[in-house]
């Protein structure tokens, strides 16, 4: 009888605006907040798991059920890292939290589809709070938004080829969060069978890792923005000496990685992050060894992976038209050494002939960097993002995926990274689209009419996809173009600029050249197995 009364009370509460939303989840009672900038409720900082403090580099532990009502009112938790906005080392191991944003229209009789955000940041930084990822643009389209914290840097991606620290804990954190959502989202008025996972950069590569993993399928659609597991930055070889190097920098001398990892577990996480930054070690996803009783997530290099989950799944993927614009504009990677730097990320070359071939294709015999800056931006964008996405699209098609491809070209006042770094060149750089999907709190200016139109279009396209598996189920004044999926015969894509335009074969000459180059040198790709 008490359960029935509670359910009746909750149904009434969900049916009307509420000041104090309360949900009875399978983990216990959770109380949130009613939003002040829209018709939705916020459930902030819900713990979905907990770090094992005796082994913070290993698997998380289940979070105990709530004995009392959990007050879900704080979204400020950050896993240990250097904060990109103030350059300070910050964070706590008490960080495996998620945030739920639920439109007031969600009820047990009107279950809404769910959109789960996985942030980018090179697997080294990132957090899920409203400071960057404000929900109001997305939730007004009647979808539930969930943003997830996961471990990054050494705590998320220490790969030791041992049972206790097998690697990819950040990806496994995401998996644990998806399992929590599957189990509990119905209590919030969500449809557990309509869950779309989406992310940008490392978040997009994470989504791709979920797509190729052998774990259960906890989603029915995916969106990947500027990232894929085929990017040369998405996976590295494990380094068993990493904890020894970090421990040594903190004054603990040992040649035993187990001793080193036990020592690091006792050290303030901020110190671990500090020496990790000094060491220039890469803490990234890795291929895991197999151990009895240890859950594996990445079982082989993505180059060799099949994608059985891609069969008949709607996939929306793309990138920005000048991905590497910002780095070049602020003086990074603008010399001619970029060809060796970026090609050796992907290939095991034993001579300079292949690098010379690529260099001649992009810049000919030019030696003046200033004269070929745009060409260098194109090359870096192609190697890091554009061509990896292009290759992934082909793999999805081979596995009967239903793929919608886009390029974001819009250059407005809210392009996120250009705005932060005061870059005024035309085009959309890496992560510039984020502020047209999320209400980024640090951009306080009211959107211009053009920017607001782009916000409206992007969020409508993305949430249409979440609801229907089709970003343009109907032609409207806002979305006047029918976005058709890619086929093996026709590589269509939607150019998202001041206007929406359906086009074919993006950057055709460059992609065709790189298709041939990668085909010729496939045997030299890092991780490739014949």
N, C-alpha and C positions, 0 to 999 in steps of 0.2 A: 504493500500500500504506500509506504514512504517513497519507493522508487517511482510509482505512478504519479504521485503528487509532485515530486520533483520534476518529472518529465513534463507534466502539464504546466508547471511554473516556467520551465525553460521554454516550452513552446510559445507561451504567451510572451515571454521576454524576447524571443527571437522575432516575433511577429510585429513588434512595435519598437520605436526608438528606445534605447535603454541607456541609463547612466552607468549601470554597474553590471555588465554582461557576465554571466556565470555559466560555465559549461561542466557537465559531468562526464569527463573522459574516462577511458579504461584505466588511466593512471591516477585518477582522483579528480577532485573539484579544482577548476582553474577559473580564476576571476581576472577579467581584463579591464580595458578602459574603452569608453566610447570616444571615437575620434571627434575632433573639433573642426576638421577641414573636409568632411565628407560624411556620407551615410554608411559608416562601417565601424566595426569594433576592432580593437587591437589587443592581441594577447602576446605580450613581449617577454622575451628571455625565458621561454619554457625549456627546462633541461630535458634533453632526449637521451642523454648518456652522461657518464662521468669519466674523467681521465683517471687511470690507475696511478696514484702518486708514487708507488714503489717501482713502476715501469711506465713513466709518462711517454715513452717513445714507442710503446706497444699498444695492444688492443685496448679499447675503452671498456668500461664496465657498465652494466645496466644501472640506470638511475632508479632508486627505490620509489615505489608508489607514494603519492602524497597522502600523509596521514591527516593533514589539515588542508584547508583551502590554499592553493598556491596563488600568490598575488603576482600576476603576470604583467608587470608595469615597468620593467627596466630592460632596455635593449642595448645597453652600453658595453656588454661583455665583449672582449677581444682576446683571441688566442695570442700567445707570445709572439712578438714581431717588432719590426721597426715601423712606426706609424708614418705613412707616406705624406701625411698632411702637415706634421710638425717635426718630422725627422727625429722623434724621440722613441727610445725603446720602451715598449709598453706591453700590457696584456697579462693574463693570468691563465693558469691551467683549468680554472673553473669557467670554461668558455663554451662547452658543447651545448649551446642553446639554439633555439629557433624562434622566429617571430611569425605570428599568424595574423593576417588582416582579412576580416570577414565582412562582406557587405551585409547590410541589415536585411536584405531580401533572402538570405540563406536560412532555410528551415529544414526540418526533417521531411517536409512535403515538397520542398523546392531545393534539392541538393545542387550545389554549384560545382562546376569543374574547378580544378586546383592547378595553380601555376607555382612551381618550386624553383626559386632562384639560387644558383650556385655562383658565388662571386669569383672574379678573376684576381690577378695579382702575381702571376708567375709562380704560383704554389708557395710563395714566400711571404706574402702580405694579403690582407683583406679581412673584412668583417661585414656583418649582415645588417647592421642597424640603420636607422632612418637618416643618419648623418649624410649618407650618399643615396641609400635605396628607399626613399620615401614612396609609399604605396598608392597615393591618391589617384594618379593617372590610370593605373591598371584596374584597381578595384571598382571604379565607377562603371566598368564594363561587365559587372556581375561575374567576376571570377574571384576565388579565394587566392590570395598571394601568401606564399610561405618563403621566408628568407632564412638561410641556414648558415650557422658558423661551423667551420671545420678547422682542424689543426693544419698549420702551415710550417714551412721551414723545417728545422731538424726534428721538431716534435711531430710533424705530420708526415715527413718523408725521409726519415732515417732508414736506410735499407742495409741490413747487415747479413742477410742470408742465414739468420738464426731463427729458431721458433719464437723467441721472445720479441724480437724486433725484425719481423719479416719484410716490413716495408709497406708503403702506401696507406698509412693509418689515416691520413686526411681523406683519401677516397673512401676508406671503410667507415669513417665518421659520416660521410655523406650517405652511404648505404644504410647505416644505422638510423639516420634521420628519416630516410625514405620509408624504412620499415615502421618507424614511429608514426609517420603520417598515414601510412596504409592502415594501421591499427586504430588510429584515433580521430582521423579527419571527419568521419561521419558525425561525431558528437558536435562538431562545429558547423554542421550543415553542408559539409563537403561530400563530393562523390569520389569514393576511394577507387573507383574504376575509371575515372577520368582525371588522371594526373599527368601533367606535362612538366618535364624538367627542362630548364633553360639556363644558360650561362654565357659569359663573355670571356674571351681569351683563355686563361687556364680553367675558368669555369666551363667554357665550351668544350675544351679538351676533356674535362671531367665528365661532362655529359656523354661525350663519345666513348670514354672508358666504360661508362655504365652500359652503353649500347653494345659494346663488344665483350663485356664480361660474361662469365658463365653463371653469375648469380641470378636469382629469380627476377622476373620482369615486374618492376614496381611502378611502371609508367606506361602510358599508351601513346604518347607523342613526345618529340624532342625538338628543341630550338637551340642552335649553336651559332653564336655570334663571334666571328673572328677567331676561330680556334678549332683544332682537330687533333687527334692523337698522331697524325702524320706530320705535324709540325716538328721541325728539328729540335725544338726546345721542350717538347712534351714528355720526354723520357730519357733517362740516363742509365749507365751501368752502376750497379751498387758499388759502394766503397767501404769495405770492411774496416778500413783504417780511420774513418771519419771520427768515431768517438775518441780514439787515441789522440788524434790531432787536437780536438777540442779540449780534452782533459789536460793535455800538455800545456796549452795556452793558459789554463787556469791553475797551473802549478802541480798537477797530479801526474807523476811519471809512471807509466806502465806500458807494456807491449801487449797486454791482454785486453781485447775489445770488451769482454764481459765485465772486467774490473772497471774499465773506463766508463761504460754505460751505467754501471751501478753508482759510480762517483757522480756522473752528470745528473743522475736522478735526484741527488741530494742537494744540488746547487740551485740557487735562485735562477729561475728561467730567464730573467733579464740578462744575467751574466752569460748564460748559454747562448742567447741570441747575439750578444755583443761579440763573443769570440767566433761565432759562426759567420758573422759579417766580416770579421777580420780574415778569416781563413780562406775565403773565396771558394768554399766547397759548394757543390750543387746538390741541394736536397730537393729531389724531384721524383716523380713516379719512376718505378723500376719494375723489371720482370722479377717475380718472386719465385724462390725455391719452394718445393713442396714439402710440407711437414705434416705428420699425422696430427689430427685434431686442430690444425691451424687453418683458418679460412683464408683462401687466396683470392685476390681480386684481379691482378694482372698476371696472367699465366704464360703469355708469350708476347713478343714484340708486336706492336700494332701493325707493322708492315706485313707480318705473316698471319694476322688474325682474320678469321672469318667474322661475319656479322649476322649470325642467325636471327638476332632480335630485330634486324632491320626489315625483315619480311613483312610487307604490307603495313608498316608503321609510317605515319605521316612525319616527315622530317622537314624542318625549315632551317636553312643554313646559308650563311653568306659572310661578307666582310665589308670593310669600308674602302672607298676608292683610292685613298692614299694612306695606307696603314702606317707606314714608317715616316710620315711627314714630320711629326713633332720632334722626333729625335734628331733628324737632320736640321731642322729649323733652329734648334738650340745648340747646335754644334757637335752632336754625337754622330759618329760613323759616317763622316762625309769625305773620307779619303779613299784612295783606290785600293787599299788593303781589304775593303769590305768583301771583295770577291773571295779571297782566301778564307777570311774569317767566317763567312756564312756558309760557303760550300763545304768546308771541313766539319761543320756541325752535322751535316747529313751524310757525307761520303768519306770513305777511307781512300783518298787519292794518294798515288805514289809518284806522281809527276805533275808538272804544271800545265801540261797540254790541254787538259779538260777545262781548267780554270781560265786559260787564255781564250778558249773557244767561247765561253760564257761572257767573258769580259768584252770580247770583240762584238758579240751580238748586242750587248746593251750600250756600249759607249764607243765602239770602233777603236780608233787609234788615239782618241782624245786623252790628254794628260792633265788638262786644266780642270780641276774639280769644279770650279764655279760654273764652267760651261756645261757640265753634265750632271748637275745636282739633281734635276728631276729624274734623269735616267737611273741614278744611284738609288733614289727613293723607290723607283719602280722595281729595281732588282731586289732590294731588301724586302719590300712588301711582298713580292712574288715568292721569294724563298721561304719567308717566315710564315706567311698567312695565305696568300692568294692561291698559289699552286697546291699546297697541302689540302686546302678546302676543295679545290678542283679535283684532285685525286680521290679525296674521300667521297665526293658526289658520285664518281664513277663506281666506287665500291658499293655504295648504297644501292645504286641502280642494279648492279650485278646481283644483289641480294633482294631484289624486288621491293626496294624502298620506294615510297611515294614522296618525291623530293621537290620542295619549293626553294628556289635559289634567289638571292637578292644581292645587290650592292648598294650600300648607303653612301650617297654622294653629297648629301645636303650640308651646306656650310652656312650656319646661322650664328646667332649670338650666344647660343647655349651649347655649342659643341664642347663637350666636357673637358677634355684634356687641353685643347687649344685655348679654352677660356682660362683654365688654371695657369697655363704657362705663357699666356699673352701672345700666342701665335696667330698671326693675321693672314697667313697665306690661304688661298682658296683650297677647298677640298675637305674631306673628312679623314682625320687621323684615327689611330687606334684608340678605342674606347669612347670616341666622340658621340656615339649614338646613345650612350647610357642615359644622358640627361633628357632625352626625348621619350624614354620609357619610364623613368623614375623621377620623382620630385626630389631633386638634389638640394639639400638644405643650405649648402654654402653658396648656391646661386640664388640670391635673394631678389634679383630684378624680376619684375613681371614679364612674362614672355611676350615678345612682339607678336603681331598677328601672324606673321609667317612661321615663327617658331611654334606658336600654339597650334597652327594647322598641322605641322609636322608631328607634334606630340599627339594630336588627335588621330592622325593617320597611323602612326606607328603602333599606338596602343590598340587601336581598332583592328589592325591587321594581325597583331600578335594574339589578341584575345579571341578574334574570330577563329584563328587556327586552333586555339585551345578548345573552343567549343565545338567546332565542326570539322576539324582536320583540313580546313580550306580557308585561307586568309581572306578570300573575296567570294563568299557564297552568293552575294548579290552585288550588282552594280549600283552605286549610290553617288550622290554629289561629292561626298568626302572621298570615296574610293571608286573613281570612274573607270578603272581599268580591271579587266579580268586577269588575275595572276594565274597563269597555267603552270603546271608542274613540268619538271625536266623529263625528257624522254631520251632513250639511247640515240635517237636520230636528231633531236633538236634540243640544244642546251639553252633553254630560255631562262631569263632572270628578270626580276623587277628592279629597275633603277629608281631608288628612293631619293629624290632631289626636291627642288621646289615643286615639281610635278612628278607624278608617278608615270613611268614609261616602261612597257614591256619590251625587252630587247633580247638579242641572241648573242651567244658566245662572247662573254666578257674578255677583254684584252686578248683577242684571238691569237695574234701573232706571237705574243709572249708565251701564252699557255701552250700553243702548238710546239714552239721551240723547246720548252721545258718538258713537255710530254716526250718528245724525241730524245732529249738529253737524259732524262730519267730512265727511259727504256734502254738506251745504250749502256748505261752505267748502273743498272739495277743491281748487279752482282757486287757493286762497291758500296751500296747503301748500308749504313750502320744498322745492325740488327737483322739484316736480310738472311733468310735461310732458303735455299733452293729446295 
